[in-house]
Amino acid sequence: DEEFDELCFEFGLELDEITSEKDIISKEKGEEKAKGASDTVLYKIDVPANRYDLLCLEGLVRGLQVFKERINLPRYEKIIPAQGEGQRLIITEETVQVRPHAVAAVLRNITFTKERYDSFIDLQEKLHQNICRRRALVAIGTHDLDTISGPFTFTAKAPSEIKFKPLNQSQEYTASQIMDLYRTDSHLRHYLHLIENKPLYPVIYDSNGVVLSMPPIINGDHTKISVNTRNVFIECTGTDITKAKIVLDIIVTMFSEYCEKPFSVEAAEVVYPNGKTHIYPELAYRKEKVKPELINKKVGISETPSSLAKLLTRMCLKSHVIGNGNNIEIEIPPTRADIIHACDIVEDAAIAYGYNNIQMTIPKTYTIANQLPLNKLTELLRLDLAAAGFTEALTFALCSQEDIADKLGMDISATKAVRIANPKTAEFQVARTTLLPGLLKTIAANRKMPLPLKLFEVSDIVVKDPDTDVGARNYRHFCAVYYNKSPGFEIIHGLLDRVMQLLEVPPNEENGYTIKATEGSAFFPGRCAEIFAKGQSVGKLGVLHPDVITKFELTMPCSALEINIEPFV
């Protein structure tokens, strides 16, 4: 187990845990439920999301064997059948509205065992979940070729016209009935929404009108594959042709190992609505050139070009040195759709070299880090406000329009608030323009706590500003509230004096701070003051208006203070 853990780490994977079905069930549901479950040891391996070729045992073992230099990377080949003998998939123009793309291939004379078959089904499921985005972009169908006869037609029809026996069901249903049937199915109900509201549903027929599948929901029962299946017809339909090609390539490269002629795939011809044809799978090999210096520099090593080529070959990227060692030519196999830039090749070289083997060095740049003055001031203030007996709160930067406008007695247009174009919930419609609503909502959620409640927050607010490049600007505000049976204006006023004392701003007009009576929509008339410091207005303090208090579902008087601390940095 330790050796395997080490090997996974070297290969850039993580052996998450070693467990068994029994362990998993007893952890989740208790020991009683786990009785009779299998004791077989299971390895949970964490695979990076870009490596679709490691999502099944076949690909993983092949990758590790090549990495350990026990086998050479197999060459995947596409066999194009004689004219008129191959399988054809004809796409009709009706599909354009629902799922316009389809690709297909055939695995000939394949030998399944129980383990191989389970792995084959499991790989499809894993691909459906990640690259296929829960079947939204691509849906995979695998069929027993001996039960059907081509050419096949991929078309779209009205739900009432489609009728077939779905996988593992005992009778025929129309497409509309199938949707109702699976509405309660824990696995399939998540995919119904993909075509549910479309006027036509996609469907694939063979030349005798047998339904192969209704993507992306379910295959037909007639064509289902089993351990005894010898020839498999694979079709991938979808809304994204690039992803469909990748998915097809992965499935055929992983399981062509078990064909009579290993690593060979029989091609199928796809006929488009405009009459053009294309042969799939593409199984495209391509060559890329990367300079050895680039790899060495980016990784921070100094290897010879030939040893770099050897490292890359171990990562399933067959490489050799060309042009007096000035370049490395790398062949990208069809299994590695994740190689899209030179940095992906550099990364693989680094993994093969071993991250732990890279010498640690101090960067050559000489810089001294410093805390941002505004953040430093914020940190200092937080400490002293806590010392003054106030509790710090951290609230969301987004809130609803009511919170910053209606509930504070203001009009939304006067707040200069930045709106979210497509908010997911009513709670997060705008960026906050004041910290007060967040604190009042915090008090509302903590009404059971003993009084008085004294809260503060030092955070950013956002307002529109046409003069900035992004059209908005952040200001660091400090807000405090005091909630008790009496308003406690003197406590909030005292806190303001303490903050000014800490900021070394004297209480005078010339170069200090003053407060002047004013009116604010959120404050009680005659109980509100504006704070002036450094020759400008920095905020307000006062007793909150009873309407504001009731709108936030509070019942006691409350006084508040909010100032902008940026002028004091």
Disulfide bonds with the S-S distance in Angstrom:
none
